[in-house]
Amino acid sequence: MHLPRIRPGQRLVSTSLAALLVLCSPLGWAAHGYALWGQLKYPDGFTHFDYVNPQAPKGGELRLVSNQRASTFDKYNPFTLRGNGPAYLSNLMFDSLLSGALDETGAAYGLLAEDVQAAPDGLSATFRLRSTARFHNGDPVLAADVKHTFDTLLGPHTSPVYKTVLADVAGLDVIDERTVRYRFKVPNRELPLTVGGLPVFSRAWGNEVDPATGQRKTFDKVVTDIPIGSGPYKIGPVSFGKDITYVRDPAYWGRDLPVRRGTANFDRITVKIYRDNTARLEALKAGEFDLMRFFSAGDWARRVTGRKFDSGELVKGEFTHRLPTGFQSYVLNTRRKPLDDIRVREALGLAMDYEWMNRQMFYNAYQRVQGLFGNTDCSATGLPSPQELALLEPLRAQLPPAALGPAYRPPRTDGDNSLRQNLRRAQALLREAGWSVQDGVLKNAQGQPMVLEYLDSNEVGARVVAPWIRNLEKLGVTLRFRPVDFALYQQRLRTFDFDVLTLAFGGTHNPGSEYADLFGSQAAKTPDSGNFTGIANPAVDTLITRMTSAKTQPEFLTACRALDRAITHSHVLIPQWSATTHRMAYNAWRLERPAQMPPYAPGEIWAIDTWWAAPPKQD
């Protein structure tokens, strides 16, 4: 099942920012990069990242398939609220001040900026731009462009998520033509790299006069104007509804930088659009594109077959990674009754039989999500440490009592556990919450039945949610599956008009202020924020603040583990599953790749960044 994937911070900007939400040293310093708590892997003067082939030839074409849930795109501006932009545009067309590496966590290196300096008091960060940096139209990238970008992203026509993540940024000062200084309201260890990961675009983009008004366009009217970025690719041929081609800029200003050498190797990257998964799969087998990432265990196990796989032209590859598991979950909207009752939410989670689903439906391909920070040092385990208790105790009255006990683990149905036992526990919780079964239907004291709606934009999702629906029926709960078209689905997400849905939240080794967007009280009442659960708890706000303001690594780990306990024991998310590999089928006759995938590469981004075209096959 392919799900909308939400990485912390990704609703804001390109993948570069998600990779850069890291914490910086408290000391004032100027350098080629920042490291989390210690040394950078790559020293000043390094020539390229270890995971690239610095001699990779340039040329050829990479043909991809869009895995976006929207069937097509209707704009080129990825930053405005309305409409859908094409896949990978932000990654390919916009450079940022800093760039992350795919083989280390908590590190970032200069891209548009040639050096960075954090003030000793933690209240500002200064970036000096490279004199060689150029936009696609040939204009130099100047401090005024960085300020224009920052002001625009915080303006009225972009997602309010920017305002959440950048809430502690006081402003941006232009020091000189190529130097900017971000000012912060409070010392916050992540902010220098958060702002360093913002995309930068030209002041000239969409700066024409609107004939209808005689005024300059507002940013929401910049829709199909070709973006003026400074990244390695430009927009090439486009066939709306069918495909978009990005063309490598042979004059790309940053091609020889250490952070870019061995990357952006294809002359053309074409992203093809198909309206459903069956069409995508058949097109892959027919050789219409070169690479496809698989999210469905069933497709991967049973349907990725055919003549081109038998000949070796197409290859199935499973690439093991060390990325955080993320927290793909059923999301319960606590803004609505009866989901505002923690006992009801816990009962719903007890009706999910993951072990049966993994055996019968997923070919044992997945592992159960355990919390917010799986596969990272931030994950809570066992009983709270003395340091965690010291942080949690003053907040006890605002937290579920279980948050001060053992770490949350999802209910199981194997070994000494059973679904029958879990459903009995669920019945007890529901009775405690004032619900009882009457004529086979669960009703409250007013005689109202418990009827919930599961929202999805894909009818295929009914198969996966069906076992949970059947188990809920045993409790007298009705969960109705409601598929809608993608545009309506997006609109209902933006306005939080749903009871239950599934989202795949991406994880991070270095959680920061983006978690205020996911779980903060202010975001809970802000349309189009990332707080889909609606959780609005002052204790959670305090833990997020303690996490982002930590001055030492032990303080940081204590805070994020405490946050993990607070959220998971609130039962606003019913954890689903994750995989420790990227499953990708690719054309081995047309593509070549480095020997090893870097451990923190996000799936097909690795191929886009570092693979190259194979020499033509000789008959």
C-alpha positions in Angstrom: 0.0 0.0 0.0 1.5 3.4 -1.0 0.7 6.0 1.6 1.2 9.8 1.8 4.5 10.1 3.4 5.1 13.0 5.9 8.6 13.6 6.9 9.1 16.0 9.8 9.6 19.3 8.0 9.0 17.8 4.5 5.6 19.6 4.1 7.8 22.7 4.1 10.6 22.3 1.7 12.7 19.9 -0.2 14.3 16.8 1.1 17.5 18.9 1.8 15.8 20.5 4.8 14.6 17.2 6.2 18.2 16.1 6.1 19.5 19.3 7.7 17.3 19.6 10.7 20.2 19.0 13.0 21.7 20.6 16.0 24.8 22.8 16.1 27.7 23.5 18.4 27.1 26.1 21.1 30.5 27.7 20.4 30.9 30.6 17.9 32.9 29.3 14.9 33.3 29.7 11.2 33.7 26.5 9.1 32.8 24.6 6.0 30.0 22.8 7.9 28.3 22.0 11.1 28.4 18.8 13.2 26.0 17.5 15.8 27.8 17.4 19.2 31.2 16.6 17.7 33.4 16.4 14.7 32.3 16.4 11.0 33.1 13.3 9.1 34.5 15.3 6.1 37.3 17.8 7.0 37.8 21.2 5.4 39.2 20.6 1.9 37.5 17.3 1.3 36.9 16.6 -2.4 33.8 14.5 -2.5 31.5 12.4 -0.4 32.7 8.8 0.0 29.5 7.2 -1.4 29.7 8.9 -4.9 31.8 8.0 -7.9 33.7 11.3 -8.6 34.5 10.1 -12.1 30.9 9.1 -13.0 30.3 10.1 -16.6 27.7 12.7 -17.4 25.0 12.0 -20.0 22.0 9.8 -20.8 18.5 9.8 -19.3 17.0 8.5 -16.1 13.3 7.6 -16.6 11.3 7.6 -13.3 7.7 7.1 -12.3 5.9 9.5 -10.1 4.8 7.8 -6.9 2.8 10.9 -5.8 -0.8 10.1 -4.9 -1.9 13.0 -7.1 -2.3 11.6 -10.6 -0.7 14.7 -12.2 0.5 18.2 -11.4 -0.9 21.6 -12.1 1.8 24.1 -11.0 5.6 24.6 -10.8 5.6 26.4 -7.5 6.1 23.8 -4.7 5.7 26.3 -1.9 2.2 27.6 -2.3 -0.9 26.0 -0.7 -3.1 25.2 -3.6 -2.4 22.6 -6.3 0.1 19.9 -6.8 3.7 20.3 -8.0 5.6 17.8 -10.0 7.7 15.1 -8.3 11.3 15.9 -7.4 11.2 19.5 -8.5 12.4 20.9 -5.2 15.3 18.5 -5.0 16.5 19.2 -8.5 16.0 22.9 -9.0 16.7 24.7 -5.7 20.0 24.9 -3.9 20.2 25.8 -0.2 22.8 27.4 1.9 23.9 24.0 3.3 23.7 20.5 2.1 23.6 17.2 4.1 25.6 14.0 3.5 23.8 10.6 3.1 26.4 8.7 5.1 26.3 10.5 8.4 23.6 12.0 10.6 23.6 15.5 12.2 26.0 17.0 9.7 25.7 19.7 6.9 28.2 21.3 4.6 28.4 24.5 2.6 26.6 24.7 -0.7 25.5 28.2 -1.6 27.3 29.3 1.6 31.1 29.1 1.6 31.3 29.4 5.4 28.9 29.6 8.3 29.4 31.1 11.8 27.2 30.6 14.9 27.4 33.3 17.5 28.7 32.3 21.0 25.3 33.2 22.6 23.4 31.1 20.1 21.2 34.0 19.0 22.4 34.3 15.4 24.0 32.5 12.5 25.9 34.2 9.7 26.3 32.8 6.2 28.7 34.1 3.5 27.6 33.3 0.0 30.0 32.0 -2.7 30.8 34.5 -5.3 30.4 31.8 -8.0 26.8 30.9 -7.1 24.4 31.6 -10.0 20.7 31.2 -10.7 19.5 29.5 -13.9 19.1 32.9 -15.6 22.8 33.8 -14.9 22.1 36.2 -12.1 24.4 35.9 -9.1 22.9 34.5 -5.9 22.9 37.5 -3.5 22.0 38.2 0.1 18.9 40.0 -1.2 17.7 36.8 -2.8 18.1 34.9 0.5 16.1 37.6 2.3 13.4 37.6 -0.4 13.1 33.9 -0.1 12.8 34.0 3.7 10.3 36.8 3.7 8.2 35.1 1.0 8.1 31.7 2.8 6.9 33.5 5.9 4.3 35.5 3.9 0.6 35.0 3.6 0.6 32.8 0.5 2.7 29.8 1.6 2.0 26.9 4.0 1.6 28.0 7.6 3.9 25.2 8.5 6.8 27.6 7.7 5.7 29.9 10.4 5.6 27.0 12.9 9.1 25.7 12.2 10.6 29.2 11.9 8.7 30.6 14.9 11.9 31.2 16.8 13.6 33.1 13.9 13.4 36.8 14.7 14.5 37.9 11.3 17.1 38.0 8.6 19.6 40.9 8.1 21.5 41.6 4.9 25.1 42.4 6.1 26.5 43.0 2.7 25.9 41.9 -0.9 26.9 38.3 -0.1 26.4 38.0 3.7 23.3 37.3 5.7 22.7 37.0 9.4 19.7 35.1 10.8 18.6 36.3 14.2 16.9 34.0 16.7 14.5 34.8 19.5 16.0 32.2 21.8 19.2 30.1 21.7 18.0 27.0 19.8 20.7 24.5 18.7 18.9 23.5 15.5 18.0 26.9 14.1 21.2 27.7 12.2 20.9 24.5 10.2 17.2 24.8 9.9 17.5 28.1 8.1 20.6 26.8 6.3 18.4 24.1 4.7 15.8 26.5 3.3 15.6 26.5 -0.5 16.7 29.8 -2.1 15.0 31.2 -5.2 15.5 34.4 -7.3 13.8 37.7 -6.7 13.1 37.7 -10.4 10.8 34.6 -10.2 7.2 35.7 -10.8 8.2 39.3 -10.5 6.2 40.4 -13.6 3.3 42.9 -13.4 -0.2 41.2 -13.4 -2.0 42.7 -16.4 -5.4 42.4 -14.6 -4.3 44.5 -11.6 -1.3 46.5 -12.8 0.5 45.3 -9.7 3.3 42.8 -9.1 2.1 39.3 -8.7 1.4 38.0 -5.2 3.2 34.7 -4.6 0.0 32.6 -4.8 -0.3 33.8 -8.4 3.1 32.4 -9.3 1.8 29.1 -10.5 3.3 28.0 -13.9 6.1 30.6 -14.0 9.2 28.6 -14.6 11.1 28.6 -11.2 14.4 30.5 -11.1 16.5 28.4 -8.8 20.2 27.6 -8.7 20.1 23.8 -8.6 21.7 21.4 -11.1 18.5 20.9 -13.2 16.0 23.1 -15.1 12.5 22.2 -16.4 12.7 20.8 -19.9 9.9 19.3 -22.0 6.6 19.0 -20.2 3.4 17.1 -21.2 0.8 17.9 -18.6 -0.8 14.8 -17.3 1.9 12.5 -18.8 5.4 13.5 -17.9 7.9 16.2 -17.0 11.6 16.2 -18.0 14.3 18.0 -16.0 17.4 18.9 -18.1 20.8 19.1 -16.5 22.3 22.6 -16.7 25.8 22.1 -18.2 26.8 25.4 -16.8 25.6 24.5 -13.3 27.7 26.7 -11.0 28.2 24.1 -8.3 29.2 21.1 -10.3 32.7 21.0 -8.9 31.9 21.6 -5.3 32.8 18.8 -2.9 29.1 18.4 -1.9 28.1 18.1 -5.6 31.0 16.2 -7.3 29.8 12.8 -8.6 26.2 13.8 -8.4 23.6 15.0 -11.0 25.0 12.7 -13.6 22.1 12.3 -16.0 21.5 14.8 -18.8 17.8 14.3 -18.5 15.5 13.0 -15.7 12.0 12.3 -17.0 9.2 11.6 -14.5 6.3 9.7 -16.1 2.8 9.8 -14.6 0.4 6.9 -14.5 -3.0 7.1 -12.9 -2.9 3.9 -10.8 -0.5 1.4 -9.5 -1.5 -1.3 -12.0 -0.6 0.9 -14.9 2.7 1.8 -13.2 3.6 -1.8 -12.7 2.8 -2.9 -16.3 4.7 0.1 -17.7 7.8 -1.0 -15.7 7.6 -4.5 -17.1 7.3 -3.1 -20.6 10.4 -1.1 -20.1 8.8 2.4 -20.2 10.9 3.7 -17.3 14.1 2.6 -15.5 13.4 2.6 -11.8 10.5 2.1 -9.4 10.4 2.0 -5.7 7.9 -0.5 -4.2 5.9 0.1 -1.1 3.5 -2.9 -1.4 4.9 -6.2 0.0 2.3 -8.1 -2.2 3.5 -6.4 -5.4 7.1 -7.0 -4.5 6.6 -10.7 -3.7 4.2 -11.7 -6.4 3.9 -9.2 -9.2 7.4 -8.0 -10.0 8.0 -10.7 -12.6 8.2 -11.0 -16.4 10.3 -11.4 -19.4 12.6 -8.5 -18.7 13.3 -9.7 -15.2 14.1 -13.2 -16.6 16.6 -11.7 -19.0 18.3 -9.6 -16.4 17.4 -6.4 -18.0 15.3 -5.5 -15.0 16.6 -6.3 -11.5 15.0 -6.5 -8.1 17.2 -4.8 -5.5 16.7 -4.7 -1.7 19.0 -2.1 -0.2 19.4 -2.2 3.6 19.4 1.2 5.2 19.9 2.6 8.7 17.2 5.3 8.5 14.8 5.9 11.3 11.7 3.8 11.1 9.4 6.7 11.2 6.0 6.2 12.6 3.5 5.2 9.9 0.3 5.1 11.8 -3.5 5.1 11.9 -4.1 8.7 12.9 -7.0 9.4 15.3 -8.4 13.0 15.2 -8.8 14.0 18.8 -10.8 17.1 17.8 -13.8 14.8 17.3 -15.8 12.8 19.7 -15.4 10.0 20.9 -11.8 10.2 19.8 -11.2 12.9 22.4 -11.3 10.1 25.1 -8.0 8.4 25.6 -9.8 5.2 26.7 -11.6 4.9 23.4 -8.4 5.5 21.5 -6.6 2.8 23.4 -9.4 0.4 22.8 -9.4 1.0 19.1 -5.7 0.1 19.0 -6.2 -3.1 20.9 -8.4 -4.3 18.0 -5.6 -4.2 15.5 -4.0 -7.6 14.9 -0.7 -6.7 13.3 0.9 -10.2 13.7 -1.9 -11.8 11.7 -1.7 -9.0 9.0 2.1 -9.4 8.7 1.8 -13.2 8.2 -1.2 -13.3 6.0 -1.0 -10.0 4.0 2.6 -8.7 4.1 4.7 -11.8 3.6 6.4 -11.1 6.9 8.1 -8.2 5.1 7.6 -5.6 7.9 8.4 -4.8 11.5 5.9 -3.1 13.8 6.5 0.6 14.5 7.3 1.0 18.2 7.3 4.7 18.7 8.2 8.1 17.3 12.0 7.5 17.1 12.5 3.9 16.2 16.1 2.9 15.1 17.6 6.1 16.7 19.1 7.0 20.0 16.0 9.1 20.8 13.8 6.0 21.2 12.4 5.4 24.7 13.1 2.0 26.2 12.2 0.4 29.5 11.5 2.5 32.5 12.3 6.2 32.5 15.8 7.2 33.5 16.2 9.4 36.6 16.8 12.3 34.2 13.6 11.5 32.2 11.6 11.3 35.5 13.0 14.7 36.6 11.7 16.1 33.4 8.3 14.3 33.4 7.4 14.6 37.1 6.6 18.3 37.1 4.3 17.6 34.1 2.6 14.6 35.7 -0.9 16.2 36.0 -0.9 16.9 32.2 0.3 13.5 31.1 -1.2 10.0 30.9 -0.1 8.2 34.0 1.5 5.5 31.8 3.9 8.0 30.4 5.9 7.8 33.7 6.1 4.0 33.5 7.5 1.5 31.0 8.0 2.6 27.4 5.0 2.1 25.2 4.9 -1.1 23.1 2.0 -2.0 20.8 -0.3 -4.8 21.9 0.7 -8.2 20.4 -1.3 -11.3 19.4 1.5 -13.9 19.4 3.2 -16.0 22.0 1.3 -15.6 25.3 -0.9 -12.9 23.9 -4.1 -13.2 21.8 -6.6 -11.1 20.0 -9.3 -12.4 22.4 -7.4 -11.0 25.4 -6.9 -7.7 23.7 -10.5 -7.3 22.8 -11.5 -8.1 26.4 -9.2 -5.3 27.6 -10.8 -3.0 24.9 -14.3 -3.8 26.1 -13.3 -2.9 29.7 -11.9 0.4 28.5 -15.0 1.2 26.5 -17.3 0.4 29.5 -15.2 2.7 31.7 -15.6 5.4 29.0 -19.4 5.0 29.2 -20.0 2.7 26.2 -21.9 -0.5 26.2 -23.1 -3.0 23.6 -26.8 -2.9 22.9 -28.3 -5.3 20.3 -24.7 -5.9 19.0 -24.0 -2.2 18.6 -21.7 -0.2 20.9 -23.7 2.8 22.2 -23.1 5.6 24.7 -25.5 6.7 27.5 -27.5 8.7 25.0 -28.0 5.7 22.8 -25.7 7.0 20.1 -23.8 4.3 18.2 -20.0 4.5 17.8 -19.6 5.0 14.0 -16.3 6.3 12.7 -15.1 7.1 9.2 -11.8 5.9 7.7 -10.7 8.4 5.0 -8.6 7.3 2.1 -7.8 8.5 -1.4 -7.4 5.0 -2.8 -9.9 2.2 -2.9 -7.1 -0.3 -2.8 -6.5 0.7 0.9 -9.8 -1.1 1.8 -8.0 -4.4 1.7 -5.4 -3.4 4.3 -7.9 -1.8 6.7 -10.5 -4.6 6.4 -9.0 -6.9 9.2 -9.1 -4.0 11.6 -12.7 -3.1 10.6 -13.7 -6.8 11.2 -12.1 -6.8 14.7 -13.8 -3.5 15.6 -17.1 -5.0 14.7 -16.6 -7.6 17.4 -16.6 -4.7 19.8 -19.7 -3.2 18.3 -17.8 -0.4 16.6 -18.5 0.6 13.0 -15.6 1.9 11.0 -16.7 2.9 7.5 -14.2 3.0 4.7 -14.6 6.2 2.7 -12.5 6.6 -0.5 -12.5 10.1 -2.1 -10.6 11.6 -4.9 -7.2 13.0 -4.1 -8.1 16.7 -4.4 -10.9 16.2 -1.8 -8.6 14.1 0.3 -6.0 16.9 0.4 -8.7 19.5 1.3 -10.0 17.4 4.1 -6.6 16.8 5.5 -5.9 20.6 5.4 -9.0 21.3 7.4 -8.7 18.2 9.6 -12.1 17.0 8.3 -11.7 13.3 9.2 -12.0 10.7 12.0 -9.3 8.2 11.1 -6.7 7.9 8.3 -3.3 6.5 7.6 -0.1 8.6 7.2 3.5 7.6 6.9 5.5 10.0 9.0 9.2 9.9 8.2 11.6 9.7 11.1 14.7 11.6 12.0 17.9 11.1 14.1 17.7 14.7 15.2 14.2 15.8 16.0 13.7 19.5 16.4 11.2 22.3 16.0 9.4 20.5 13.2 7.8 18.4 16.0 6.0 21.6 17.1 4.2 21.3 13.8 3.4 17.7 14.3 2.3 17.8 17.9 2.3 21.4 19.2 -0.8 23.1 20.6 -0.6 26.1 18.2 -0.4 23.8 15.2 -3.4 21.9 16.4 -5.6 24.9 15.7 -3.8 26.0 12.5 -5.3 24.7 9.2 -2.9 22.9 6.9 -0.4 22.3 9.8 1.1 18.8 10.3 -0.8 18.3 13.6 -3.3 15.8 12.2 -4.0 14.2 15.6 -5.1 17.5 17.1 -3.2 16.8 20.3 -2.9 20.1 22.3 -1.1 19.4 25.5 1.0 22.0 27.3 3.2 19.2 28.7 4.0 18.1 25.1 4.8 21.8 24.2 7.2 21.9 27.1 9.0 18.7 26.1 9.4 19.9 22.5 10.9 23.2 23.8 13.2 21.3 26.1 14.3 19.1 23.2 15.0 22.0 20.8 16.8 24.1 23.5 19.0 21.4 24.9 22.6 22.5 25.4 24.1 19.0 25.7 23.6 15.7 24.0 22.4 14.0 27.3 19.8 16.8 27.8 18.7 16.4 24.2 18.3 12.6 24.5 16.4 12.9 27.8 13.9 15.3 26.3 13.2 13.4 23.0 12.8 10.1 25.0 10.4 11.9 27.3 8.5 13.2 24.3 8.3 9.7 22.8 6.7 8.5 26.1 4.2 11.4 26.2 2.9 10.9 22.6 2.8 7.2 22.4 1.0 6.8 25.7 -1.6 9.3 24.6 -2.8 6.8 22.0 -3.3 9.4 19.3 -1.4 7.2 16.8 -2.0 3.4 16.3 1.4 2.3 15.0 1.6 0.3 11.8 4.7 -1.1 10.2 8.1 -0.2 8.7 10.8 -1.8 6.5 14.5 -1.8 6.9 15.2 -1.9 3.2 14.4 0.1 0.1 12.8 -2.2 -2.5 13.6 -0.9 -6.0 13.3 -2.5 -9.4 15.7 -1.0 -11.9 17.0 -1.4 -15.5 20.5 -2.9 -15.1 21.2 -2.4 -18.9 20.6 1.3 -18.8 21.8 2.3 -15.3 25.0 1.9 -13.3 25.4 2.7 -9.6 28.0 3.0 -6.8 28.8 -0.3 -5.1 27.2 0.6 -1.8 24.1 2.7 -0.9 24.9 5.2 1.9 23.1 4.2 5.0 20.9 7.3 5.4 19.8 7.6 1.7 16.1 8.2 1.3 15.2 5.6 -1.4 15.2 6.7 -5.0 16.9 10.0 -4.1 20.1 8.0 -3.9 19.6 6.9 -7.6 18.7 10.4 -8.7 21.7 11.9 -7.0 24.5 9.4 -7.6 23.7 6.8 -10.3 24.7 7.3 -13.9 23.8 6.1 -17.4 25.4 2.8 -18.5 27.2 2.6 -21.9 24.9 1.5 -24.7 24.5 -2.3 -24.7 26.2 -4.0 -27.6 24.1 -6.5 -29.6 
